């Protein structure tokens, strides 16, 4: 009888080396993610530079198009042609247009937005405090819109075509048709005048206490956030319903993963792409809505300063507002693009 020797299993060595290969795979994955984020950052900066130059050129051209002059703000109806020429020469407005633009643009890059025609104060110093007020309220409105919108969208997506889904969709449609000033008036009437839970007007900086700031900022932030809540809820619902129809969700369920892990790790991460893209469009709307909201709640913020400067014909102040808006909007969209590439794996393949 011939005894055939038993050979060693051929797959024993590869199995032993499999755990050690997980480390290099993770490092390659992290390197790939960092590379994608870097490419997105460079691409966004490459878009930001020409957009910023074109936008600032158009912004500076407002002075020439409007025909306004600081002489009429300082001298009023008594401005003679000689006095107008003298004041414009003092402000450097007698020089060629392009020379004025390049001097102004160079000052903007240094953080100098010029001086106000109205009072002669540096625009950057005036705008700094006003911008902090508006950004704090807009930031709170953004947080409210994202948190409430994600919660409503997640609930609707958990039971698609159900009564809950239809109710949330109808509620989102209803509040999306309500302008911020209407919501603000309703909030003041109910929660400030009627119930007395919040102040009807005014603002307290965060430096005086977080609770006091939140007490004054809640109603304006809610008025600003209503449209964001509606849009985030709709986009989240659509993204999650689409994500749950994908094969990787079915595979996760077959592997026995918990519903919470499937939702946060797989469905939400892949379905939140449309919502993040939407936020890049909603942030400018929050800044624009601050003009009306701050007027309703008596807040001397960024939006109210812009409206007052436009009514006075204070061109440097209006230009400063527009420059700050351009930087904030483009910078926020840059952050959104980075988050899309970092958090949403599927979105990187479309870039």
C-alpha positions in Angstrom: 0.0 0.0 0.0 1.4 3.3 -1.0 0.8 6.2 1.4 0.5 9.5 -0.3 2.0 12.3 1.8 -0.4 15.0 2.9 0.7 18.4 1.5 0.4 21.7 3.4 -2.7 23.7 2.4 -1.6 26.2 -0.2 -3.7 29.0 1.1 -2.4 28.9 4.6 0.3 31.5 4.0 -1.9 34.0 2.2 -4.4 33.7 5.0 -1.8 34.4 7.6 -0.7 37.5 5.7 -4.2 38.9 5.1 -4.4 40.8 8.4 -1.1 42.5 7.8 -2.3 43.8 4.4 -5.1 45.7 6.0 -2.8 48.4 7.2 -1.3 49.2 3.8 -4.9 49.3 2.4 -6.0 51.7 5.0 -3.0 53.9 4.4 -3.6 53.8 0.6 -7.3 54.7 1.3 -6.3 57.7 3.5 -3.7 58.8 0.9 -6.3 58.6 -1.9 -8.8 60.6 0.2 -6.2 63.2 1.0 -5.3 63.4 -2.6 -8.9 64.0 -3.7 -9.3 66.7 -1.0 -6.1 68.3 -2.2 -7.2 68.3 -5.8 -10.6 69.7 -4.8 -9.0 72.4 -2.8 -6.7 73.5 -5.6 -9.5 73.4 -8.1 -11.7 75.5 -5.9 -9.0 78.0 -5.3 -8.4 78.1 -9.0 -12.0 79.0 -9.5 -12.1 81.4 -6.6 -9.3 83.6 -7.9 -10.9 84.6 -11.3 -14.3 84.8 -9.7 -13.0 87.1 -7.0 -11.2 89.3 -9.6 -14.2 89.6 -11.9 -16.6 90.2 -9.0 -14.5 92.9 -7.4 -14.1 94.6 -10.8 -17.9 94.7 -11.2 -18.2 95.9 -7.6 -15.8 98.7 -8.1 -17.6 99.7 -11.4 -20.7 100.5 -9.4 -19.2 103.9 -8.6 -18.7 104.8 -12.3 -22.1 103.4 -13.3 -24.0 105.1 -10.4 -22.5 108.6 -11.1 -22.4 109.2 -7.3 -19.8 111.4 -5.7 -18.7 112.0 -2.1 -19.1 115.7 -2.8 -22.9 115.5 -2.7 -22.8 113.7 0.7 -20.4 116.2 2.2 -21.6 119.5 0.6 -25.2 118.6 -0.1 -27.2 121.0 -2.3 -24.6 123.7 -2.0 -22.0 121.7 -4.0 -20.6 123.9 -6.7 -18.7 122.4 -9.7 -15.5 123.7 -8.2 -16.2 122.2 -4.8 -17.2 118.9 -6.4 -13.9 118.8 -8.4 -11.9 119.6 -5.2 -13.6 116.9 -3.1 -13.3 114.3 -5.8 -9.6 115.1 -6.2 -9.1 114.6 -2.5 -10.7 111.2 -2.8 -8.6 110.3 -5.8 -11.6 110.1 -8.1 -10.0 112.4 -10.8 -7.6 109.6 -11.8 -8.2 107.1 -14.7 -10.6 104.3 -13.8 -8.2 101.4 -14.1 -5.6 103.1 -11.9 -8.3 103.7 -9.3 -9.4 100.0 -9.5 -5.9 98.6 -9.2 -5.1 100.8 -6.2 -8.4 99.8 -4.6 -7.9 96.1 -5.4 -4.4 96.2 -3.8 -5.9 97.8 -0.7 -8.6 95.1 -0.6 -6.0 92.4 -0.6 -4.4 94.1 2.4 -7.8 94.2 4.2 -8.4 97.9 3.6 -11.9 98.5 2.2 -11.4 102.3 2.0 -13.2 105.0 4.0 -16.9 105.8 4.2 -18.1 108.8 2.2 -20.7 109.3 5.0 -18.5 109.8 8.0 -14.9 109.1 6.8 -14.5 106.1 9.1 -12.7 102.9 7.7 -15.2 100.6 6.2 -13.4 97.5 7.3 -13.6 98.5 11.0 -17.3 99.4 10.7 -18.1 96.2 8.9 -16.2 93.9 11.3 -18.6 94.4 14.2 -21.7 94.4 11.9 -20.6 91.2 10.2 -20.0 89.4 13.5 -23.6 90.1 14.4 -25.1 88.9 11.1 -22.8 85.9 10.9 -23.7 84.7 14.4 -27.4 84.9 13.5 -26.9 83.3 10.1 -24.8 80.6 11.6 -27.5 79.8 14.2 -30.1 79.8 11.4 -27.9 77.4 9.4 -27.5 75.0 12.4 -31.3 75.1 13.0 -32.0 74.5 9.3 -29.5 71.6 9.0 -30.5 69.8 12.3 -34.3 70.2 11.9 -34.2 69.5 8.2 -32.1 66.4 8.6 -34.4 65.1 11.3 -37.5 65.7 9.2 -35.9 64.3 6.0 -34.7 61.2 7.9 -38.1 60.6 9.4 -39.8 60.9 6.0 -37.2 58.6 4.3 -37.7 56.0 7.0 -41.3 55.4 5.9 -41.6 56.4 2.3 -45.1 57.0 0.8 -46.5 56.7 4.3 -48.8 59.2 6.1 -45.7 60.5 8.0 -43.8 61.0 4.7 -46.7 62.8 3.1 -47.2 65.0 6.2 -43.6 66.0 6.3 -43.5 66.7 2.6 -46.6 68.9 2.9 -45.2 70.8 5.9 -41.9 71.4 4.0 -43.8 72.7 1.0 -45.9 75.0 3.2 -43.1 76.6 5.1 -41.0 77.0 1.9 -43.6 79.4 0.6 -43.4 81.7 3.6 -41.0 84.7 3.2 -38.7 85.4 6.2 -40.3 88.7 7.0 -43.7 87.0 7.3 -42.3 84.3 9.6 -40.5 87.0 11.6 -43.7 89.0 12.2 -45.6 85.9 13.2 -42.8 84.9 15.6 -42.7 88.3 17.2 -46.5 88.4 17.5 -46.7 84.9 19.2 -43.6 84.3 21.1 -42.5 87.9 22.0 -45.7 90.0 22.3 -48.2 87.2 23.1 -46.2 84.8 25.3 -43.3 87.0 26.3 -40.8 84.2 25.9 -38.3 86.1 23.8 -37.5 89.8 23.2 -39.2 91.5 20.3 -36.1 93.4 19.2 -32.5 94.1 20.0 -29.3 92.1 20.1 -26.7 91.1 22.8 -23.2 90.1 21.7 -22.0 86.6 22.6 -19.3 88.2 24.8 -22.0 89.2 27.3 -23.0 85.6 27.8 -24.1 82.8 25.6 -27.6 82.5 27.2 -28.3 86.2 26.7 -27.1 86.1 23.1 -29.2 83.0 22.4 -32.3 84.6 23.9 -32.1 87.5 21.5 -30.9 85.5 18.4 -33.4 82.7 18.5 -36.3 84.3 16.8 -34.3 86.0 14.0 -32.5 82.8 13.4 -35.7 80.8 13.2 -37.2 83.3 10.8 -34.1 83.0 8.6 -33.9 79.2 8.8 -37.5 78.3 7.7 -36.6 78.0 4.0 -33.4 76.1 4.8 -35.4 73.6 6.9 -37.8 72.9 4.1 -35.1 72.4 1.4 -32.8 70.3 3.6 -35.7 68.1 4.6 -36.7 67.5 0.9 -33.2 66.9 -0.3 -32.3 64.6 2.6 -35.5 62.6 2.0 -34.7 62.2 -1.7 -31.0 61.3 -1.0 -31.8 58.7 1.7 -34.6 57.0 -0.3 -32.2 56.7 -3.3 -29.4 55.4 -1.0 -31.6 52.7 0.5 -32.3 51.4 -3.0 -28.6 50.8 -3.7 -26.9 47.4 -3.5 -24.5 48.3 -0.8 -27.4 48.8 1.6 -28.8 45.4 0.8 -25.3 43.9 1.3 -25.0 45.6 4.7 -28.4 44.2 5.7 -27.4 40.7 4.5 -24.2 40.9 6.6 -26.4 41.6 9.7 -25.3 45.1 10.4 -27.5 47.1 12.7 -30.0 49.6 11.4 -28.3 52.5 13.1 -24.9 51.6 11.7 -26.4 51.2 8.2 -28.1 54.6 8.5 -25.2 56.6 9.7 -22.2 54.8 8.0 -23.7 53.9 4.7 -27.1 55.5 3.9 -26.5 59.0 5.4 -23.0 59.3 4.2 -23.9 58.5 0.6 -27.3 60.1 0.6 -26.3 63.5 2.1 -24.6 64.7 -1.1 -27.6 66.7 -2.5 -28.1 68.3 0.9 -24.5 69.5 1.2 -24.6 70.9 -2.3 -27.8 72.7 -1.4 -26.2 74.4 1.6 -23.7 76.1 -0.8 -26.7 77.8 -2.4 -28.6 78.5 0.8 -25.8 80.4 2.5 -26.0 83.5 0.2 -29.8 83.5 0.8 -29.2 83.6 4.5 -27.0 86.7 4.1 -29.5 88.3 1.8 -32.4 87.5 4.2 -30.6 89.3 7.0 -31.5 92.7 5.4 -35.2 92.1 6.1 -34.9 90.1 9.2 -32.6 92.6 10.9 -35.0 95.4 10.1 -37.9 93.5 11.7 -36.0 92.7 14.9 -34.2 96.0 15.2 -30.7 94.5 14.8 -27.9 96.8 13.6 -26.1 94.1 11.7 -24.5 93.5 8.3 -27.7 93.6 6.3 -29.1 96.7 7.8 -25.7 98.5 7.3 -25.8 97.5 3.6 -29.4 98.9 3.2 -28.5 102.2 5.0 -25.3 102.6 3.0 -27.2 102.0 -0.3 -29.9 104.6 0.6 -27.2 107.2 1.5 -25.3 106.5 -1.7 -22.2 105.6 0.3 -20.4 103.7 -2.5 -17.3 102.6 -0.5 -19.5 101.1 2.2 -21.6 99.2 -0.4 -18.4 98.0 -2.1 -17.1 96.7 1.2 -20.3 94.9 1.9 -20.2 93.2 -1.6 -16.5 92.2 -1.2 -17.2 90.6 2.2 -20.2 88.8 0.8 -18.1 87.5 -2.1 -15.4 86.2 0.2 -18.0 84.6 2.6 -20.0 82.9 -0.2 -17.0 81.5 -2.1 -15.3 80.5 1.1 -18.4 78.6 2.3 -18.7 76.8 -1.0 -15.1 75.8 -0.8 -15.8 74.2 2.6 -18.9 72.4 1.1 -16.8 71.0 -1.8 -14.2 69.7 0.6 -16.9 68.1 2.8 -18.5 66.5 -0.3 -15.2 64.9 -1.2 -14.4 63.9 2.4 -17.7 62.6 3.6 -19.5 61.4 0.4 -17.5 58.7 -1.5 -19.9 58.7 -4.4 -19.5 62.4 -5.0 -15.8 62.2 -5.7 -16.3 60.0 -8.7 -18.3 62.7 -10.5 -15.6 65.3 -10.2 
